[in-house]
Amino acid sequence: MKISVHAVGRMKAGPERELADRYFERFAKSGPAVGLEFTGITEIAEGRAQSASERQRDEGSRLQAQLQPGTALILLDERGKSLSSQDFAGRIGQLRDGGRKALVLAIGGADGHDPPLRDQAELVLSFGALTWPHQLVRVMLGEQLYRAATILSGHPYHRS
C-alpha cells in the first residue's frame, strides 16, 4: 500500500525538519518489508480566505483534488480519536490487508479540516488533547509510521 502525507503549510529548515526527515527515511526503508511504500509529503500553502470556514473549504478541496478513487484517508486533528501505537499500526495493517492501494494521512491547517472531509475520512486521529505545532505533528507522524512498520514486522523497536 502506498502511503503519503499531505500537509498544509511548509516545513522550514531546522531541527524539527531534520528529525521529521529522519523518521520518514526510516519508514521509507522499513515499510516495504511489510507492504508499505512511502511516497512522500505533499505540502500546500495555507488558505488565504477571510473566514476560517472558507479556509477549511479551500484547503479541503485542494486535498480532495489529489485523492484517487479508493484511497483511504486519515486526518490528524486534536478532536480526533486517540489510539495506542499498536492500534494505529493495526489500522494501517487492516487497510493494507483489506486491499487498499493507497493511504493519505493529512495534517490540516490552523483552522482544522473541512467537515465534509472529516465525514469522508476512515479515521480522524489525535496525538492527544493538546494542540501541537504542525512541525511537531509532522515529526510525531513520521515516528509513528516508522513505529507502525516495526510493529507490523515484529521488530523490537516498539516494546510493549
RARA-V74670 format. One record per backbone hydrogen bond with DSSP energy under -0.5 kcal/mol. CO is the residue of the C=O (numbers start at 1). NH is the residue of the N-H. If there is no record, write none. Layout:
co->{CO CO}
nh->{NH NH}
//
This chain:
co->{1 2 3 3 4 5 6 7 7 10 14 15 16 17 18 19 20 21 22 23 24 25 26 27 28 30 31 31 32 35 36 37 37 40 41 42 44 51 52 53 54 55 56 57 58 59 60 61 62 63 63 64 68 72 73 73 74 75 75 76 77 81 84 85 86 87 88 89 90 91 92 93 94 95 96 101 102 103 104 104 105 106 106 107 109 112 114 114 115 116 117 123 123 124 125 126 130 133 133 134 135 136 137 138 139 140 141 142 143 144 145 146 147 148 149 150 150 151 155 157 158}
nh->{37 103 39 40 105 42 107 9 44 12 18 19 20 21 22 23 24 25 26 27 28 29 30 31 32 33 34 36 35 37 38 3 39 5 43 7 9 55 56 57 58 59 60 61 62 63 64 65 66 66 67 67 71 104 122 123 106 77 125 108 80 126 88 89 90 91 92 93 94 95 96 97 98 100 99 2 72 4 74 106 6 76 108 8 112 109 117 118 119 120 121 75 125 81 77 83 132 136 137 138 139 140 141 142 143 144 145 146 147 148 149 150 151 152 153 154 155 154 158 159 160}
//
